[in-house]
Amino acid sequence: MKVYNWILSACGIALTAGLSSCFQTATAESIDVDGALGYCHSKVVRSLDELSRDSIDYTMMPRNIAAGDSVWHCRKATPDEWCSGFWPGVLWYDYEMTGDEKIREKAEKYTESLEYLSQRPIFDHDLGFLIFCSYGNGYRLTQNPKYKQVILASADSLATLYNPEVGTLLSWPRNVEMLGGHNTIMDNMINLEMLFWAARNGGSQRLYDIAVKHAETTMTHQFRPDGTCYHVAVYDPKNGNFLRCMTHQGYADNSTWARGQAWAIYGYTMVYRETQDKKFLDFACKVTDVYLNRLPEDYVPYWDFDDPAIPNAPRDASAACVVASALLELQKYCPEEKGKEYKDKAVKMLASLSGDSYRSREHRSSFLDHSTGHHPAGSEIDASIIYADYYYIEALQRLVKL
């Protein structure tokens, strides 16, 4: 476990002298990745200090910081709070970088507050985000057998949402009536990773089969010919017939919601890793290329590629973080020239995100500003959001490991 002692020492100074003076400014072509990871550590320390000023409640998870605020707005870790696994995941990534046992202690406590989710009836597909970002990273770093059992139980629970007539997991059981049938959202591609992992680590082969079939069905029905995706697909739950596609968080049914496309890029990259089936690699490249071809100059997308308000529309740094992390994996599976292109684009994304335009700097406890959560609902627009920070630190870790 590599500890960046010089970074952490420098960041100790930065906490009092101003964070931005501690690090090199990223250019459009490169990034000081060690400095960026040190910046993340300083923000983790700051956040934990702020969260611990009163008696700490490990079930209250950082969720967002509005543009005019400076500290995390926390939400209770309940089944319907889909972001609760990201903060423990951030702590595990920071512990992996630093070896700081105090960070590990906090990671364990926040993670273990989510255990009950594996023991209750499934609420929706987000159980994968909740458990695999927290317990998944925790088990990867500690090999705690209790963590493994929580993941396996959660995978079995997630699999109960599978409809064999449709060939996908039901994303939102609570919205079946509202959306007119068995609904599957693009975000669900990320949660397949927990099923794949469980199948490889003592779970049923059926979990692997469900994940593959879900990816195939989604590939068939939830994309346009050019590789852009719809947010939601709706199916008849009785006979499995595909009914229609629509949006829930994008600008319009036929628009390309940036984070939805990011989930597709990350999801199909992961599916190729788990299956080694070339059709998934080819598809991952297809959905990646259409995203890259539509990016603005700084490589951070507007929240929806088709918002007519562009260039005055909000950006979504969280989508850029998801894609940067995905590209640093995808590049390993591609021919040399294509792989280099993807790696270079990922570095440019991280360079922009690590510059003054997107860093929260001394203003907030978060890593990054300028993410968009649910624009049609007027929620978390131009905010700091915890999943942007999670995929940002994950992408930095992937880059430094290369």
C-alpha positions in Angstrom: 0.0 0.0 0.0 1.7 3.1 -1.2 1.6 6.1 1.1 2.3 9.5 -0.4 4.1 11.0 2.6 5.2 14.1 0.9 1.7 14.9 -0.4 0.1 14.3 3.0 2.7 16.5 4.7 2.2 19.3 2.2 -1.6 19.0 2.5 -1.3 19.4 6.3 0.1 22.8 5.5 -2.5 23.4 2.8 -5.4 23.0 5.3 -4.3 26.2 7.0 -2.6 28.0 4.1 -5.2 27.4 1.4 -5.6 24.2 -0.5 -5.1 25.5 -4.0 -1.5 26.7 -3.2 -0.5 23.1 -2.4 -0.7 21.6 -5.8 0.4 22.1 -9.3 -2.2 23.5 -11.7 -3.3 20.9 -14.2 -2.9 21.7 -17.8 -5.3 20.6 -20.6 -2.9 17.7 -21.4 -1.7 16.4 -18.1 -2.5 16.1 -14.4 -0.5 16.0 -11.2 -2.2 12.8 -10.1 -0.3 12.5 -6.8 -1.2 16.1 -6.0 -4.8 15.4 -6.9 -5.0 12.4 -4.6 -3.4 14.5 -1.8 -6.0 17.1 -2.4 -8.7 14.4 -2.0 -7.2 13.2 1.3 -7.2 16.8 2.7 -10.9 17.0 1.9 -11.6 13.7 3.5 -9.9 14.8 6.7 -11.8 18.1 6.6 -15.1 16.4 6.0 -14.6 13.9 8.8 -13.6 16.8 11.2 -16.8 18.6 10.3 -19.0 15.5 10.6 -17.4 14.7 14.0 -17.8 18.0 15.7 -21.0 16.8 17.4 -21.7 13.3 18.3 -21.2 11.4 15.0 -24.0 9.4 13.5 -22.6 6.8 11.1 -26.0 6.4 9.4 -26.0 10.0 8.2 -24.1 10.0 4.9 -22.8 13.1 3.0 -25.0 13.6 -0.1 -24.5 17.1 -1.6 -23.4 20.7 -1.0 -25.4 23.5 -2.7 -23.4 26.1 -4.6 -23.9 28.6 -1.7 -23.0 26.3 1.1 -19.7 24.9 2.4 -20.4 21.7 4.3 -22.0 18.4 3.5 -25.8 18.1 3.6 -26.3 14.6 5.0 -29.1 12.1 4.6 -30.1 9.1 6.6 -29.0 5.8 5.1 -32.3 4.3 4.2 -33.3 1.9 1.4 -34.5 4.8 -0.7 -31.4 6.9 -0.3 -29.4 5.5 -3.2 -26.2 7.5 -2.6 -25.4 6.1 0.9 -22.7 3.7 -0.3 -20.5 6.4 -1.9 -19.1 8.1 1.2 -17.9 4.8 2.7 -16.4 4.0 -0.7 -14.6 7.4 -0.8 -13.1 6.5 2.6 -12.0 3.1 1.5 -10.3 4.6 -1.6 -8.6 7.2 0.6 -7.4 4.5 3.1 -6.0 2.5 0.1 -4.0 5.5 -0.9 -2.8 6.6 2.5 -2.8 3.5 4.8 -4.2 5.8 7.5 -5.8 3.6 10.1 -8.0 6.4 11.4 -9.6 6.6 7.9 -10.0 2.8 7.9 -11.8 3.0 11.2 -14.3 5.5 9.9 -14.7 3.5 6.7 -15.6 0.5 8.7 -18.1 2.3 10.8 -19.9 4.0 7.9 -19.9 0.8 5.9 -21.2 -1.4 8.7 -24.2 1.0 9.2 -25.5 -0.3 5.9 -25.5 -4.0 6.8 -29.2 -4.1 7.6 -29.9 -3.4 3.9 -28.8 -6.9 3.1 -31.3 -8.4 5.5 -34.5 -6.7 4.4 -36.7 -7.1 1.3 -35.4 -5.4 -1.7 -36.4 -1.8 -2.3 -35.0 -1.2 -5.8 -31.9 -1.7 -8.0 -29.8 0.8 -6.1 -28.8 -1.9 -3.6 -25.8 -2.5 -5.9 -24.6 1.1 -5.5 -25.3 1.0 -1.7 -23.5 -2.3 -1.0 -20.8 -2.8 -3.6 -19.3 0.7 -3.4 -19.1 0.3 0.4 -18.7 -3.4 1.3 -17.2 -4.2 -2.1 -14.3 -1.9 -1.6 -14.0 -2.8 2.0 -13.8 -6.5 1.2 -11.2 -5.9 -1.5 -8.9 -4.1 0.9 -9.5 -6.2 4.1 -10.8 -9.6 3.1 -13.2 -9.4 6.0 -15.3 -12.6 5.7 -18.4 -10.8 7.2 -18.2 -8.3 4.4 -18.3 -11.1 1.8 -21.4 -12.5 3.3 -23.1 -9.1 3.2 -22.3 -8.8 -0.5 -23.5 -12.3 -1.3 -26.8 -11.8 0.5 -27.3 -8.4 -1.2 -26.6 -10.0 -4.6 -29.3 -12.7 -3.9 -31.7 -9.9 -2.9 -31.0 -7.8 -6.0 -31.6 -10.9 -8.2 -35.2 -11.1 -6.9 -35.9 -8.1 -9.2 -35.2 -10.1 -12.3 -38.1 -10.9 -14.6 -37.2 -13.8 -16.9 -39.9 -12.9 -19.3 -38.4 -9.5 -19.9 -34.7 -10.4 -19.4 -33.8 -7.5 -17.1 -33.9 -6.5 -13.5 -36.8 -4.2 -12.5 -35.3 -0.9 -11.5 -38.1 0.9 -9.7 -40.8 -1.4 -8.3 -42.6 1.7 -6.9 -42.9 3.2 -10.4 -44.4 0.3 -12.3 -47.8 1.8 -12.4 -46.5 5.3 -13.1 -44.3 4.2 -16.0 -46.7 1.7 -17.4 -44.8 -1.6 -16.9 -41.5 -3.3 -15.9 -39.0 -0.4 -16.0 -35.2 -0.7 -16.5 -33.0 2.4 -16.3 -29.5 2.8 -17.6 -28.1 3.3 -14.1 -28.9 -0.4 -13.5 -26.0 -1.4 -15.6 -23.6 -0.5 -12.8 -25.4 -2.7 -10.3 -24.7 -5.8 -12.4 -21.1 -5.8 -11.1 -22.3 -7.0 -7.7 -24.0 -10.0 -9.4 -20.9 -10.9 -11.4 -18.7 -10.6 -8.3 -21.0 -12.8 -6.3 -21.1 -15.5 -9.0 -17.3 -15.6 -8.9 -17.1 -15.7 -5.1 -19.4 -18.5 -3.9 -22.8 -17.3 -5.2 -25.0 -19.0 -7.8 -24.2 -19.2 -11.5 -27.7 -17.8 -12.0 -26.4 -14.4 -10.9 -23.9 -14.4 -13.7 -26.6 -15.4 -16.2 -29.0 -12.7 -15.0 -26.3 -10.0 -15.4 -25.4 -11.1 -18.9 -29.0 -11.3 -20.0 -29.8 -7.9 -18.5 -26.8 -6.4 -20.5 -28.0 -8.1 -23.7 -31.6 -7.0 -23.4 -30.6 -3.5 -22.5 -28.2 -3.4 -25.5 -31.1 -4.5 -27.8 -33.8 -2.1 -26.7 -32.3 0.9 -24.9 -30.0 2.5 -27.5 -30.4 4.4 -30.7 -28.6 3.3 -33.9 -25.8 5.9 -33.2 -25.1 4.4 -29.8 -26.7 7.1 -27.6 -29.0 5.7 -24.9 -32.4 6.2 -23.5 -32.7 6.6 -19.8 -35.7 4.2 -19.3 -37.0 1.2 -21.1 -40.5 -0.1 -20.3 -41.6 -3.7 -20.9 -44.8 -5.7 -20.5 -44.1 -7.7 -17.2 -46.3 -10.6 -18.3 -45.0 -11.4 -21.7 -41.8 -9.5 -21.8 -42.7 -7.4 -24.9 -40.7 -4.2 -25.2 -43.1 -1.2 -25.0 -41.2 2.0 -25.3 -38.3 4.1 -24.2 -38.4 7.4 -22.3 -36.5 9.6 -19.9 -36.9 10.4 -16.3 -33.9 12.6 -15.6 -32.9 13.8 -19.1 -34.1 16.8 -21.1 -36.5 14.8 -23.3 -37.3 11.3 -24.2 -35.2 11.5 -27.4 -32.3 13.5 -25.8 -29.0 12.1 -24.6 -28.7 12.6 -20.8 -25.0 12.8 -20.1 -24.9 10.7 -16.9 -27.1 8.0 -18.5 -24.5 7.7 -21.3 -21.8 7.6 -18.7 -23.5 4.7 -16.9 -23.6 2.9 -20.3 -19.9 3.4 -20.9 -18.9 2.3 -17.4 -21.4 -0.6 -17.4 -20.5 -2.2 -20.7 -16.8 -1.9 -20.0 -17.4 -3.8 -16.8 -19.5 -6.4 -18.5 -16.8 -7.1 -21.0 -14.3 -7.5 -18.2 -16.5 -10.1 -16.6 -17.5 -12.0 -19.7 -14.6 -11.4 -22.2 -17.3 -11.5 -24.9 -16.1 -9.2 -27.7 -19.6 -8.0 -28.5 -19.6 -6.1 -25.2 -16.2 -4.6 -25.9 -17.3 -3.4 -29.4 -20.5 -2.0 -27.9 -18.6 -0.3 -25.0 -16.4 1.4 -27.7 -19.5 2.4 -29.7 -21.3 4.1 -26.8 -18.0 5.7 -25.7 -17.2 7.2 -29.1 -20.5 8.9 -29.6 -20.1 10.5 -26.1 -16.5 11.7 -26.8 -17.5 13.2 -30.1 -20.1 15.5 -28.5 -18.0 16.8 -25.6 -17.2 20.5 -25.2 -13.6 21.7 -25.2 -12.9 21.1 -21.6 -14.2 17.4 -21.7 -16.9 18.0 -19.1 -20.4 17.5 -20.6 -23.4 19.6 -20.2 -26.0 17.8 -18.1 -27.8 16.7 -21.3 -26.2 16.9 -24.7 -29.4 18.1 -26.3 -30.4 20.9 -23.9 -31.3 23.8 -26.2 -29.9 26.2 -23.6 -26.3 25.1 -24.3 -23.8 26.8 -23.8 -25.7 28.3 -20.9 -26.9 24.9 -19.5 -25.4 23.4 -16.4 -22.5 21.0 -16.6 -22.3 17.6 -15.0 -18.9 16.9 -13.5 -20.2 13.6 -12.1 -20.7 12.2 -15.6 -17.1 13.2 -16.5 -15.8 11.4 -13.4 -17.7 8.2 -14.3 -16.5 8.3 -17.9 -12.9 9.1 -16.9 -12.8 6.1 -14.6 -14.4 3.8 -17.2 -11.9 4.9 -19.9 -9.0 4.1 -17.8 -10.3 0.5 -17.6 -11.5 0.3 -21.2 -8.2 1.4 -22.7 -6.6 -1.8 -21.4 -8.9 -3.9 -23.5 -8.5 -2.0 -26.8 -5.9 -2.1 -29.6 -2.9 0.1 -28.8 -3.9 3.1 -30.8 -7.5 3.1 -29.6 -6.4 2.5 -26.0 -4.0 5.4 -26.2 -6.8 7.6 -27.4 -9.1 6.6 -24.5 -6.3 7.0 -21.9 -5.4 10.5 -23.3 -9.1 11.6 -23.2 -9.4 10.3 -19.6 -6.4 12.3 -18.6 -7.8 15.4 -20.2 -11.1 14.9 -18.3 -9.2 14.6 -15.0 -7.0 17.6 -15.8 -10.1 19.7 -16.3 -11.8 18.4 -13.2 -8.6 19.0 -11.2 -8.4 22.6 -12.3 -9.8 25.7 -10.6 -13.0 25.6 -12.7 -14.2 22.4 -11.1 -12.4 21.9 -7.8 -14.3 23.0 -4.7 -10.9 24.2 -3.3 -11.2 25.9 0.1 -14.8 26.8 -0.4 -16.4 23.5 0.3 -15.7 20.1 1.9 -16.2 18.2 -1.3 -13.7 17.5 -4.0 -15.6 18.9 -7.0 -18.3 21.5 -7.9 -20.7 21.7 -10.9 -22.5 18.4 -10.9 -26.2 18.0 -11.8 -28.4 15.5 -10.1 -32.0 15.6 -11.3 -32.4 18.6 -13.5 -36.1 18.1 -14.5 -37.0 18.0 -10.8 -34.9 21.0 -10.0 -32.8 18.9 -7.6 -29.0 19.2 -7.1 -28.3 21.6 -10.0 -24.8 23.0 -10.1 -23.9 21.3 -6.8 -21.2 19.2 -5.3 -22.5 15.6 -5.2 -21.0 12.6 -3.4 -21.0 10.3 -6.4 -18.9 12.7 -8.4 -16.3 12.6 -5.6 -16.5 8.8 -5.5 -15.8 8.3 -9.2 -13.2 11.1 -9.3 -11.0 9.4 -6.6 -11.6 6.1 -8.2 -10.4 7.4 -11.6 -7.3 9.0 -9.9 -6.5 5.7 -8.3 -6.8 3.9 -11.6 -4.6 6.4 -13.3 -1.8 6.2 -10.6 -1.9 2.4 -10.8 -1.2 2.5 -14.5 
